[in-house]
């Protein structure tokens, strides 16, 4: 794992950063649960292209997911962390804290 940009590591595909062969992009994705009427903390998640190219909000839970992507021609991925966002959470703040905690956990395990 490299915190800096110096070194013989390949460039990450997501932002041109140098890493030890991995790219860790975060993504916000929703687990749609339109018929789970008694489930707590559901919010309206935007969906795109469901049915007839309509953008329909569907009840569900948003998750911030961080995966490891291998650089190069492989399509190999490994989910590293997932965190459910609560209603009213700022996605950027939650995801940056999640990334910080993930890096700390990985450094402690190394």
C-alpha positions as CSV (number, residue, x, y, z in Angstrom):
1,X,0.0,0.0,0.0
2,X,1.3,3.4,-0.9
3,X,0.2,6.7,0.5
4,X,2.4,8.8,-1.9
5,X,2.8,9.0,-5.6
6,X,6.5,8.1,-5.8
7,X,7.5,4.6,-6.5
8,X,7.3,1.9,-9.2
9,X,3.6,1.2,-8.9
10,X,1.2,1.4,-11.9
11,X,-1.2,4.2,-12.3
12,X,-4.7,3.7,-10.9
13,X,-7.3,3.8,-13.6
14,X,-9.7,5.9,-11.6
15,X,-7.7,9.1,-11.1
16,X,-4.1,8.4,-12.4
17,X,-2.8,7.9,-8.8
18,X,0.0,5.5,-8.1
19,X,-0.9,2.6,-5.9
20,X,0.3,-0.9,-5.2
21,X,-1.7,-2.2,-8.2
22,X,-5.1,-1.5,-6.7
23,X,-7.7,1.2,-7.1
24,X,-10.4,1.6,-4.4
25,X,-13.3,3.6,-5.9
26,X,-16.3,4.2,-3.6
27,X,-19.9,4.0,-5.0
28,X,-23.3,4.8,-3.6
29,X,-25.8,2.1,-4.6
30,X,-29.3,1.4,-3.4
31,X,-30.9,-1.8,-2.2
32,X,-34.4,-1.3,-3.5
33,X,-37.2,-2.5,-1.2
34,X,-40.5,-1.1,-2.5
35,X,-42.7,-3.6,-0.7
36,X,-40.9,-3.6,2.7
37,X,-43.4,-1.2,4.3
38,X,-42.4,-1.9,7.9
39,X,-38.6,-1.6,7.3
40,X,-37.0,1.4,9.1
41,X,-35.0,4.1,7.6
42,X,-35.9,3.6,4.0
43,X,-35.6,6.6,1.7
44,X,-36.5,7.2,-1.9
45,X,-33.7,6.1,-4.1
46,X,-33.4,7.4,-7.7
47,X,-33.6,4.7,-10.3
48,X,-32.7,5.2,-14.0
49,X,-34.1,3.4,-17.0
50,X,-36.5,1.1,-15.1
51,X,-39.3,0.1,-17.5
52,X,-39.7,2.8,-20.2
53,X,-36.7,5.0,-19.6
54,X,-38.5,6.6,-16.6
55,X,-36.6,8.0,-13.6
56,X,-38.7,6.7,-10.7
57,X,-37.9,7.1,-7.0
58,X,-38.2,3.7,-5.3
59,X,-38.0,3.1,-1.5
60,X,-34.8,1.5,-0.4
61,X,-31.6,1.8,1.5
62,X,-28.5,3.6,0.1
63,X,-25.2,1.9,0.7
64,X,-21.7,3.3,0.3
65,X,-19.6,0.5,-1.1
66,X,-15.8,0.5,-1.5
67,X,-14.3,-2.2,-3.8
68,X,-10.8,-3.0,-4.8
69,X,-10.3,-3.0,-8.5
70,X,-7.2,-4.5,-10.1
71,X,-5.5,-2.3,-12.6
72,X,-4.8,-3.6,-16.0
73,X,-7.0,-5.7,-18.3
74,X,-8.6,-7.8,-15.5
75,X,-12.2,-7.2,-14.4
76,X,-11.5,-8.6,-11.0
77,X,-13.1,-6.8,-8.0
78,X,-13.3,-7.4,-4.3
79,X,-15.8,-5.6,-2.0
80,X,-13.8,-4.3,0.9
81,X,-16.5,-2.4,2.9
82,X,-20.2,-1.5,2.8
83,X,-22.0,1.0,5.0
84,X,-25.7,1.8,5.0
85,X,-26.5,5.5,4.9
86,X,-29.1,6.8,7.2
87,X,-31.7,9.4,6.1
88,X,-30.2,12.8,6.2
89,X,-26.5,11.6,6.0
90,X,-24.2,13.5,3.7
91,X,-22.9,10.9,1.2
92,X,-19.5,12.6,0.8
93,X,-18.9,12.9,4.5
94,X,-19.9,9.4,5.2
95,X,-17.8,7.9,2.3
96,X,-14.7,9.9,3.2
97,X,-14.9,8.7,6.8
98,X,-15.5,5.2,5.6
99,X,-12.4,5.3,3.4
100,X,-10.3,6.7,6.2
101,X,-11.4,3.9,8.6
102,X,-10.8,1.2,5.9
103,X,-7.3,2.4,5.3
104,X,-6.6,2.4,9.0
105,X,-7.9,-1.1,9.4
106,X,-5.9,-2.3,6.4
107,X,-2.7,-0.7,7.8
108,X,-3.2,-2.2,11.2
109,X,-3.7,-5.7,9.7
110,X,-0.5,-5.4,7.5
